[in-house]
Amino acid sequence: MIDDRIRRIVIVGGGTAGWMAAAATARILGKMPDLSITLVESADIGTVGVGEATIPQIVLFNALLGIDENAFVRATNATYKLGIEFIDWVRIGHRYSHPFGFYGLDMMGIEFHHHWLKGRALGDPHSLDDYAISVVAARAEKFTRPRPDQPRSPLSKLAYAFQFDAALYAKMLRGLAEADGATRIEGRIVDVTQHSESGLVEHVTLADGRTIEGDLFLDCSGFRGLLIEQTMHAGFEDWSKWLPCDRALAVASERTGDWQPLTRSTAKAAGWQWRIPLQHRTGNGYVYSSAHLSDDEAAATLLAGLDGPALGDPRPLRFTAGHRKAAWVGNVVALGLASGFLEPLESTSIHLVQTGIARLMTLFPTRDFDPRTIARYNAMTEQEYVDIRDFLVLHYNATERNDTPFWDYCRTIEPPDGLKAKLEMYRASGRIFREHDELFTETSWLSVMAGQGIEAASYHPAADLLPDAETLARLAHLREVVAHTTAAMPTQQEFLRQQRALADTPLMRAS
């Protein structure tokens, strides 16, 4: 038995990040003898967001917690998501999608997109979207789960995520966490006490005078970073040079329109507007640069772009793109917004919480808090933020838009070195490399580079092993298979009904 093991985990803050941390640690570590997991939150402190879009890794997190998917979808008013649609990002009137899953079929030992590039050189005008069942199905409002039992079907590798009410998800996670032994304490933290010599946090003090002691503290307190910044002074790496948007307005609207399983991002004069359709309402927001647009102008633009009547006034949010210089300091680990913020353009917010938890479980400390363990955690966290940053900057930098000062700025910034290298490689040879198991795959990078209008000057020589006519014939066949498979799929509404996953309270004004 390890004598100096962690016996008291204290999570500061609730919301999605706090209850994800509570549910996961209780499920994974809850049976350790004498371990207590306590979450401290105040009902007086609100949470961010009116809806949440995710990426496919959330499916694995829910499975870890033993969550029944249909019950989850029903309880959180969720819809399915097959990708993200980008409108007006390259130029006004242009659209493309970043799909989950893959394109076409690899042939001749090389990636499919090299054959697509060859087809384009031969005059075939079809976009990558036509070879992604995620895109074709989403635009047709179709959805079904993957079919690994049909290895020759495009459905065998279908990937999906969810769009859901974040407050209802946190409520579900709270139930799971408490069932696994976690304890919630209501209260507002007014003071933090550190050890006089080590600087480790010893306890937090609530407004009513109670103290909560801990060995390991998880800071899920949001932007303010109550422990990681205000107490441990981790510092902040500011990336607003590359990601100039620093404000957002969020508002829910009545559920109207299509049932496409897509998150939609529409570029605007000084940023972009999100649309996240849930079963009972639609989440909307405008992420923008305050240097290029006033708050009143942003609110007017947001409200004018809604599908249905607003269910309240837009809620403001101010932020700086970047991350803590150290997500783990002493015995404090920051998760969620306390760790950093990269705008929700590619729906990575919840994923960063998920990977932070997974990384902590892998590197779970003892009370000696080995600096090598902490250094490894921080290095891995920083690299993940850098990788996501580069992918986000790609959307802004690779554009033809020159209609506003905001887009002039974004189009002309010097990209970070990692992004610059990827762009140079793709432009020269059509090749894409995924570095150190980064979050975004070759398919993701391809979708956005090609979608944003970046042209490859060449393709892999092995693509010419197929005669030109056969290349074009195979491309046509793949498009036909995708279209035929999509036609046989149920609509998302039909699928939800078949699975008994429709929410009981449609058009409910949830959080």
C-alpha positions in Angstrom: 0.0 0.0 0.0 1.3 3.4 -1.0 1.5 5.5 2.3 1.4 8.9 0.7 -1.5 8.4 -1.7 -4.1 11.0 -2.3 -7.0 10.6 0.0 -9.0 13.8 -0.5 -9.9 15.2 -3.9 -11.6 18.6 -3.9 -13.2 19.9 -7.1 -13.8 23.6 -7.1 -16.7 24.6 -9.3 -19.5 22.6 -10.9 -20.9 23.0 -14.4 -19.9 20.6 -17.2 -16.2 20.6 -16.3 -16.7 20.1 -12.6 -19.2 17.3 -12.9 -17.2 15.6 -15.7 -14.3 15.5 -13.4 -16.4 14.3 -10.4 -18.1 11.5 -12.4 -14.9 10.3 -14.0 -12.7 10.3 -10.9 -15.5 8.7 -8.9 -15.9 5.9 -11.5 -12.2 5.3 -11.9 -10.9 5.9 -8.4 -14.0 5.7 -6.3 -13.2 2.2 -4.9 -9.8 3.2 -3.5 -10.0 2.9 0.3 -10.4 6.1 2.3 -10.7 8.2 -0.8 -13.2 11.1 -0.7 -14.2 13.2 -3.7 -15.9 16.5 -2.9 -17.3 19.1 -5.3 -17.8 22.6 -4.1 -20.1 24.9 -6.1 -22.4 27.8 -5.5 -25.9 28.0 -7.1 -25.3 31.8 -7.2 -22.5 31.4 -9.8 -23.8 30.8 -13.3 -22.3 28.6 -15.9 -21.3 29.5 -19.5 -23.4 28.5 -22.6 -26.9 27.7 -23.8 -26.0 24.6 -25.7 -22.9 22.5 -26.3 -21.6 20.8 -29.4 -19.0 18.0 -29.1 -16.7 15.8 -31.2 -16.8 12.0 -31.4 -14.5 11.4 -28.4 -17.5 12.2 -26.1 -18.9 8.8 -27.1 -16.0 7.1 -25.4 -16.3 9.2 -22.3 -20.0 8.4 -21.9 -19.2 4.7 -22.4 -16.6 4.9 -19.7 -19.3 6.1 -17.3 -21.7 3.4 -18.4 -24.2 5.9 -19.8 -27.0 4.4 -21.9 -26.9 6.5 -25.1 -30.6 6.6 -25.7 -31.2 7.7 -22.1 -28.5 10.3 -22.4 -30.0 11.7 -25.7 -33.4 11.8 -24.2 -32.3 13.4 -20.8 -30.2 16.1 -22.4 -32.5 17.0 -25.3 -29.6 16.0 -27.5 -29.4 15.7 -31.3 -26.7 13.9 -33.2 -23.9 15.6 -35.0 -22.0 14.3 -38.1 -19.8 17.3 -38.6 -19.6 21.1 -38.8 -20.7 23.2 -41.7 -18.8 26.4 -42.6 -20.7 29.1 -44.4 -19.1 32.3 -45.9 -15.6 31.5 -44.5 -13.8 31.5 -47.9 -16.1 34.0 -49.5 -19.7 35.1 -49.1 -21.9 32.4 -50.6 -19.4 29.6 -50.2 -19.9 26.6 -47.9 -18.2 23.4 -47.0 -18.2 20.8 -44.2 -15.7 19.3 -41.8 -17.0 15.7 -41.5 -16.5 13.2 -38.8 -15.2 10.0 -40.2 -13.4 9.8 -43.6 -13.5 10.4 -47.3 -13.9 7.8 -50.0 -11.6 4.8 -49.9 -7.8 4.5 -49.8 -6.5 2.9 -53.0 -3.2 1.7 -54.3 -1.7 2.0 -50.8 -2.2 5.7 -50.6 -4.8 8.0 -49.1 -8.0 8.6 -51.0 -7.5 12.3 -51.4 -4.5 11.9 -53.7 -6.9 10.1 -56.2 -9.3 13.0 -55.7 -6.6 15.5 -56.4 -5.7 13.6 -59.6 -9.4 13.6 -60.6 -9.5 17.3 -60.1 -6.5 17.7 -62.4 -8.4 15.6 -65.0 -11.3 18.0 -64.8 -13.6 16.2 -62.3 -15.4 19.1 -60.5 -16.8 17.2 -57.5 -15.8 18.5 -54.0 -14.6 16.3 -51.2 -18.0 16.7 -49.5 -19.5 14.3 -52.1 -17.2 11.5 -50.9 -18.0 11.8 -47.2 -21.2 10.0 -46.0 -21.2 12.2 -42.9 -21.7 15.3 -45.1 -24.1 13.8 -47.6 -26.2 12.2 -44.9 -26.2 15.3 -42.7 -27.4 17.6 -45.5 -30.2 15.1 -46.2 -31.2 15.2 -42.4 -30.2 11.5 -42.2 -28.6 9.6 -39.3 -27.9 6.1 -38.1 -25.2 4.6 -35.9 -22.1 3.0 -37.3 -22.4 -0.6 -38.7 -19.1 -2.4 -38.0 -20.8 -5.6 -39.1 -20.9 -4.2 -42.7 -17.2 -3.7 -43.3 -17.7 -2.9 -47.0 -20.2 -0.1 -46.3 -19.4 3.5 -45.7 -21.4 3.1 -42.5 -18.7 0.8 -41.0 -16.5 3.8 -40.1 -19.2 6.4 -39.5 -18.3 8.7 -36.6 -20.7 10.9 -34.7 -21.0 13.2 -31.7 -23.8 15.1 -30.0 -25.3 18.5 -29.5 -26.9 18.8 -26.1 -28.0 21.0 -23.2 -24.9 21.4 -21.1 -26.8 22.1 -17.9 -28.8 18.9 -18.3 -25.6 17.0 -19.1 -24.1 18.3 -15.9 -27.2 17.3 -14.0 -26.9 13.7 -15.4 -23.2 13.6 -14.5 -23.9 14.8 -11.0 -26.3 11.9 -10.5 -23.6 9.4 -11.7 -20.9 11.0 -9.6 -23.0 10.9 -6.4 -24.0 7.4 -7.0 -20.3 6.5 -7.2 -19.6 8.2 -3.9 -18.8 11.8 -4.7 -20.2 14.5 -2.4 -21.5 17.9 -3.4 -21.2 20.9 -1.0 -23.1 24.1 -1.7 -21.1 27.2 -0.9 -19.2 30.2 -2.2 -15.4 30.1 -1.6 -14.1 33.3 0.0 -10.6 32.3 0.9 -7.8 29.8 0.0 -5.2 28.7 2.5 -1.7 27.5 1.4 1.0 25.7 3.4 3.5 28.3 4.6 6.5 26.4 3.2 5.4 24.2 0.3 2.8 26.6 -1.1 0.4 23.7 -1.6 -3.3 24.5 -1.1 -4.4 23.1 2.3 -8.1 24.1 2.3 -10.7 26.5 1.0 -13.0 28.5 3.2 -16.7 29.1 2.4 -18.7 32.2 3.1 -20.4 30.5 6.1 -17.0 29.8 7.7 -16.8 26.1 6.8 -13.4 24.8 5.6 -12.9 22.0 3.0 -9.5 20.3 3.2 -7.9 18.4 0.4 -4.8 16.8 -0.9 -5.5 17.4 -4.6 -7.6 20.3 -5.9 -9.2 20.4 -9.3 -9.9 23.9 -10.4 -13.1 24.0 -12.5 -13.9 27.6 -11.5 -14.1 29.0 -15.0 -12.3 31.9 -16.5 -11.3 33.4 -13.1 -9.1 30.4 -12.2 -9.7 30.8 -8.5 -7.0 28.4 -7.6 -4.7 28.0 -10.6 -4.4 31.8 -11.3 -5.6 33.8 -8.3 -3.8 31.5 -5.8 -1.0 29.6 -7.6 -0.3 32.4 -10.2 0.3 30.1 -13.1 0.4 32.9 -15.7 -1.4 33.0 -19.0 -0.2 32.6 -22.6 -2.1 35.1 -24.7 -2.8 34.0 -28.3 -5.0 36.9 -29.3 -2.4 37.8 -32.0 -3.6 34.8 -34.0 -7.2 34.5 -32.6 -8.4 38.1 -32.2 -12.0 37.3 -31.2 -12.4 38.2 -27.6 -16.2 38.4 -26.9 -19.3 36.3 -27.5 -23.0 36.7 -27.2 -25.1 33.7 -26.6 -28.9 33.2 -26.9 -31.3 30.4 -27.3 -34.1 30.5 -29.8 -37.2 28.4 -30.5 -36.7 25.2 -32.4 -37.6 25.6 -36.0 -36.2 24.6 -39.4 -34.3 21.5 -40.5 -33.1 18.5 -38.5 -29.7 18.3 -40.1 -27.2 16.6 -37.7 -24.7 19.4 -38.1 -23.3 22.3 -36.1 -23.3 25.4 -38.3 -20.7 28.2 -38.3 -21.4 31.2 -40.4 -18.7 33.8 -40.9 -19.8 37.4 -40.2 -18.2 40.8 -40.5 -16.1 40.5 -37.4 -16.2 36.9 -36.4 -18.7 34.0 -36.8 -22.1 32.9 -35.6 -22.9 29.4 -34.3 -26.1 27.4 -34.6 -26.5 24.3 -32.5 -29.9 22.7 -32.9 -31.1 20.6 -30.0 -34.4 18.8 -29.7 -36.2 21.5 -27.8 -34.5 24.7 -28.9 -31.6 26.0 -30.8 -28.4 27.4 -29.3 -26.9 30.4 -31.0 -24.0 32.8 -30.5 -21.8 35.4 -32.1 -18.1 35.1 -31.5 -16.5 38.5 -32.4 -13.6 40.9 -32.1 -14.4 43.9 -29.9 -11.7 45.8 -31.8 -13.8 45.5 -35.0 -17.4 45.5 -33.8 -19.4 47.1 -31.0 -21.5 45.0 -28.6 -24.7 46.5 -29.8 -23.8 45.7 -33.5 -23.0 42.2 -32.5 -26.3 41.7 -30.7 -28.2 43.1 -33.6 -26.4 40.8 -36.0 -27.0 37.7 -33.8 -30.7 38.3 -33.3 -31.2 39.0 -37.0 -29.7 35.7 -37.9 -31.8 33.4 -35.7 -34.1 30.7 -37.2 -36.8 31.4 -34.7 -37.8 33.8 -31.9 -35.2 34.4 -29.2 -35.9 32.9 -25.8 -34.3 35.7 -23.8 -31.7 38.4 -24.2 -28.2 37.6 -25.5 -25.8 36.8 -22.7 -22.3 38.4 -22.9 -19.0 36.6 -22.5 -15.5 38.1 -22.5 -12.4 36.1 -23.0 -8.8 36.0 -24.2 -7.7 33.2 -26.4 -4.9 31.2 -24.9 -4.0 28.9 -22.0 -2.4 28.9 -18.5 1.3 28.7 -18.8 1.0 25.7 -16.4 -2.3 23.8 -16.1 -0.9 22.0 -13.0 0.9 23.9 -10.2 1.7 22.2 -6.9 -1.5 20.3 -5.9 -3.8 22.2 -8.2 -4.9 21.0 -11.6 -7.0 23.3 -13.8 -9.7 21.9 -16.1 -12.0 23.5 -18.5 -12.1 27.3 -18.8 -9.8 27.6 -15.8 -7.1 25.9 -17.9 -7.6 28.0 -21.0 -10.0 29.0 -23.7 -9.9 28.3 -27.4 -13.1 29.6 -29.0 -15.7 26.9 -29.8 -15.2 27.0 -33.6 -14.3 23.3 -33.7 -16.3 22.2 -30.6 -13.2 21.3 -28.6 -14.2 22.8 -25.2 -15.6 19.6 -23.7 -12.9 17.5 -25.3 -10.2 19.5 -23.5 -11.9 18.7 -20.2 -12.1 15.1 -21.2 -8.4 14.8 -22.2 -7.3 16.7 -19.1 -9.1 14.2 -16.9 -7.7 11.3 -18.9 -4.2 12.7 -18.6 -4.6 13.2 -14.9 -5.8 9.7 -14.4 -2.7 8.4 -16.3 -0.4 10.6 -14.3 -2.3 10.5 -11.0 0.1 11.7 -8.3 0.9 10.8 -4.7 1.2 13.6 -2.1 4.8 14.1 -3.0 3.6 15.7 -6.3 6.7 14.6 -8.3 7.8 17.6 -10.4 8.6 15.3 -13.3 5.0 14.1 -13.4 3.7 17.6 -13.3 6.1 18.7 -16.0 5.0 15.9 -18.3 1.3 16.8 -17.7 1.9 20.4 -18.5 3.9 19.7 -21.6 1.3 17.4 -23.0 -1.5 19.9 -22.2 0.4 22.8 -23.8 1.0 20.7 -27.0 -2.6 19.9 -27.2 -3.6 23.6 -27.0 -1.0 24.5 -29.6 -2.3 21.8 -32.0 -5.8 23.0 -31.7 -4.8 26.7 -32.0 -3.1 26.0 -35.3 -6.1 24.3 -36.6 -8.4 27.2 -35.6 -6.1 29.8 -37.1 -6.2 27.9 -40.4 -9.9 28.8 -40.7 -9.3 32.5 -40.3 -6.0 32.8 -42.3 -6.9 30.8 -45.4 -9.6 33.0 -46.7 -10.3 35.2 -49.7 -12.5 37.6 -47.7 -11.4 41.2 -47.9 -14.7 42.9 -47.2 -14.0 44.1 -43.6 -11.0 45.2 -41.6 -11.4 42.1 -39.4 -10.9 39.7 -42.4 -8.1 41.8 -43.8 -6.3 41.3 -40.5 -7.0 37.6 -40.3 -6.0 37.0 -43.9 -2.7 38.7 -43.6 -1.4 37.5 -40.2 1.8 35.3 -40.2 0.6 31.8 -39.2 2.3 29.9 -36.4 5.2 27.8 -37.4 3.4 24.5 -37.1 0.5 25.6 -39.3 2.9 27.2 -41.8 4.8 24.0 -42.2 1.6 22.0 -42.8 0.4 24.5 -45.4 3.7 24.5 -47.3 3.7 20.7 -47.4 0.1 20.4 -48.6 0.5 23.1 -51.2 3.6 21.4 -52.6 2.6 17.8 -52.7 -0.9 17.3 -51.3 0.6 15.5 -48.3 -0.7 15.8 -44.7 1.0 14.5 -41.6 -0.5 14.0 -38.2 2.0 15.0 -35.6 2.3 13.2 -32.2 -1.3 11.8 -32.3 -2.7 15.3 -32.3 -6.5 15.6 -32.0 -7.3 16.5 -35.6 -6.6 13.8 -38.1 -5.4 14.0 -41.6 -9.1 13.9 -42.7 -9.8 17.0 -40.5 -6.8 18.9 -41.9 -7.7 18.0 -45.4 -11.3 19.0 -45.0 -10.4 22.5 -43.9 -7.4 23.1 -46.1 -9.4 22.0 -49.2 -12.6 23.6 -47.9 -10.9 26.9 -47.4 -9.6 26.9 -51.0 -6.0 25.8 -50.6 -4.8 24.2 -53.7 -2.3 21.3 -53.9 0.2 21.6 -56.8 0.7 17.8 -57.0 -0.4 14.4 -55.7 1.2 11.1 -54.7 2.9 9.5 -57.8 1.2 6.2 -57.0 -2.1 7.7 -57.9 -1.0 7.4 -61.6 -0.8 3.6 -61.2 -4.5 3.8 -62.1 -5.3 4.8 -65.7 -7.0 8.2 -65.9 -10.3 6.7 -67.1 -10.3 4.2 -64.2 -9.6 6.9 -61.7 -12.6 8.9 -62.8 -14.7 5.7 -62.9 -13.8 4.8 -59.4 -14.5 8.3 -58.1 -17.9 8.1 -59.7 -18.6 4.7 -58.1 -17.6 6.0 -54.7 -20.0 8.9 -55.0 -22.8 6.5 -56.1 -22.2 4.3 -53.1 -22.3 7.2 -50.7 -25.5 8.5 -52.2 -27.2 5.1 -52.3 -26.2 4.3 -48.7 -27.5 7.7 -47.6 -30.9 7.2 -49.3 -31.4 4.0 -47.2 -30.7 5.7 -43.9 -33.5 7.0 -41.6 -33.9 10.7 -41.0 -32.6 11.9 -37.7 -36.2 12.4 -36.4 -37.1 8.8 -37.4 -34.0 7.4 -35.8 -34.7 9.3 -32.5 -38.2 8.0 -32.6 -37.1 4.4 -33.3 -34.6 4.5 -30.4 -37.2 6.1 -28.1 -34.7 8.9 -27.6 -37.0 11.9 -28.2 -37.1 14.2 -25.3 -40.3 14.3 -23.2 -40.4 18.1 -23.1 -40.0 19.6 -26.6 -39.5 23.3 -26.8 -38.7 23.5 -23.1 -36.9 26.6 -22.0 -34.0 24.8 -20.5 -30.8 26.5 -19.2 
